[in-house]
Amino acid sequence: MKTNPSNTPNLNLPRTLFPFLQHPHPHISRSHHHTNPNPSFNETRTGLMVFSSGYSSNCADLIQGRRIGCGVVGKLGQVRSFSGDHGESGEVLERECMEYDVVIVGAGPAGLSAAIRLKQLCVENGEDLSVCVVEKGAEVGAHILSGNVFEPRALDELIPGWKQEEAPINMPVSSDEFWFLTKNRAFSLPSPFDNKGNYVISLSQLVRWLGVKAEEVGVELYPGFSASEILYNAEHEVIGIATNDVGIAKSGARKETFQRGVKLKGRVTLFAEGCRGSLSEKIIRKFNLREKAHSQHQTYALGIKEVWEIDERKHRPGFVLHTVGWPLDQKTYGGSFVYHMNDRMVSIGLVVALNYQNPYLNPYEEFQKLKHHPAIKSMLEGGNVLQYGARTLNEGGFQSIPYPVFPGGAIIGCSAGYINVPKIKGTHTAMKSGMLAAESAFGALHEGSKMENYWEKLRNSWIWEELYRARNYRPAFEYGLLPGLAISAVERYLLREKSPWTLKHGKPDHESTAAADLHSPIIYSKPDGLISFDVPTSLYRSNTNHDHDQPAHLHLKDPKIPERINLPLYAGPESRYCPARVYEYIPDKKGQMKLQINAQNCLHCKACDIKDPKQNIEWTVPEGGGGPGYSVM
């Protein structure tokens, strides 16, 4: 496989063909941090949004940028064609409105599973409910990143014949190892993971396939549209969402391409935005959903990942490796993974808990360091990187589950946080949560039952049982790596996950950052360009693109805090915890260091929204279609 899409055909079609689906900014964004030498790839991705799921079973086609679509031109595109028109007097017309029975925000595993299950229930009961899924990525799967060793339990329930329907799940786990790393050695430990019957997959490919299945049963998918606003009625019940206006310049002025957003009203609205969803977090706060469930704050980690193509002689199809220890310090929770996929591809990544204390720690650089460990480097030498990406993940588990129902809908998947941390799996639980919410929504719409049934279904499901048994592993590491391993061993092997107590999480992640004067700066080696790489090179491999001339989607609540607090007290941690170099401190004309935000680099990982010490950064959605363009992540 080739990583440079220099021979990619330009798939742009004439702009007159489907004018209502044109992205308002077809030109290519080029920051001083990363320049794509071949604009046709991003033009293919962001210039014309005709396809919905864009699924292809051919990895090479995906990596080279040849997007194969299965979708149809939908109603939302038609609305977009005239919703931004001006009246005769020059005033902007009100946003057009479309009404559905169920509106789902986010075309990930949870959202698509909910949509499919709703349509299945319609067939089973002779009902016809309209279901719409809106997705901010340029196509379904473009923003999906995960390890991923996939447990098919939920998929077995949702689509029992997935094997016969050519799901991209074809690499069973063949072996499972667990290492403790020191700087130069690897010590094998008993593996706590039971991956028998699981598969090494690309979650972005699986989600594309789920998009195909959703469309086949009548779900309307609309990728490339960012849900930016929650709609309420007079009783403060959620009645849908609105997409953001597009064609607005960075200055706030309307460009020739200006178009008003669209209101999507639903009798039920399901939020499936993934970890730290921007609208989901607003819902949780507005309706006090954590307090209602008596749950703790959510805790998070940042996962950084590359997909490599390695030497065939080193490839071990289905091999799964997890490590703890080096390069992280003894107080920082995290670990690495190496998964051998098909076609000589290997997923390698590092997960770093965001409650780390040292403000000089740089997760991106720790990942580059990891790859130079002798036991890891030997696997990668002679190979090349196909894609790069990063995403935060929930680690709060059972203790942090909010009450998921609010007036008008529910929160599902990683927006609520159902990851089983010791198993390092959350796709199956996210899918199941979407299915349970779909059943409750169908009951509410078809039978007049209450949406609150979702909470009861969740508590009586295998999700609840699984997360309850796993509840003490993550907080055990609040005491450090070695005590955490010891407590986890007791929990698993002696108490058999039946301990009578529940451990609590420590401080919220943003409060865990210590003052810089309590730590020494960490000096990281320069990348060698073979195993380790600089940020601009990695960004190019993520296919990330945003239009430069749009309002920044990263907001500072108080623009003075970076220079007054973050830089002098914490040594500017935002310049290190971001894996895309979005935040930089640069001297102004007077030599004073000022924070510069390079929003066009953003991978949509949400680390800044979580880790900023003063919670001063607010992540909001940019124009639809922007962000990374993952295909095999």
Disulfide bonds with the S-S distance in Angstrom:
none
